[in-house]
């Protein structure tokens, strides 16, 4: 399996090089699906009932999803529940890893593709264009659902009871789309999409809790990475550590990391970085004679004023006043 994944990664790296030369760009332009009608045609399916939203019921695994080019780009939001899917699935620059099926969420204009043999593709897939949401609060709110930015090992794994709930929402959407389109159809479908997203949000919170051991391990790794970073010369060379740096070190997405930390500690990844930085600054201010500018530089700040401003924001006192309190 590792050899297959490595081969896929090498192949993907070659594709990225090809993209820079222009050939990949042309290939992806041919594999971009800007309309639901074109996607349905590629799958040899009837035209969608609504031009901006479609529900693909592949519960029996009869729709030939392997016909889609790999990689490809969709101009739509995509929410999929794969019942028995196993293997690796490429999304953006990351892989989803399915062991027993699960849900995953793709935002528009992301490179998506299969990079391992598929076993069972049965399930449901909801596709909807951003224009469907125009004029509705969900157009703004959907950007707050962090799981559209989740990546490797971050699929939503449902319990048996949760599966029944999610499938019932998919079936309600399907029933509505198959009904006669009227003035209320769009309102009803959008409310059902929001219900699906809210259930997913709830179930992700449950997953963070039930996988507490994994989350605790991740939290400890965050602390370890920050300890090593501030003990090295990295702050002077590379500046302050970023959320993207932390997530890359942990092989998770920035959104997933922040959501997990927020659930367990009440603070997101950026706040954890700031807290660690302030504790390091307090140590320097209370145990050394280094100037404020020297401490700011050592911690990775380009300007000492930025350090002083952050320190006061977090502690309600200036670095100088904090130091004086130890005199």
Buried (B, 14 or more C-beta within 10 A) or exposed (E): EEEEBEEBBEEBEEBEEBBEEEEBEEBBEEBBBEBBBEBBEBBEBEEBBBEBBBBBBBBEBEBEBEEBBEBBBBBBBBBBBBBEBBBBBBBEEBBBBBEEBBBBBBBBEBBBBBBBEBEEBBBBBBBBBBEBBEEBEBBEEBEEBBBBBBBBBBBBBBEEEBBEBBBEBBBBBBEBBEEEEEEEBBEBBBEBBBBBBEBBBEBBEEBBEEBEEEBEEBBEBBEEBBEEBBEEEBBEEEEBBBBEBBBEBBEBBBBBBBBBBBBBBEBBBBBBBBBBBBEBBBEBBEEEEEEBBEBBBBBBBEEBEEBBEBBBEBBEEBBEEBBEEEE
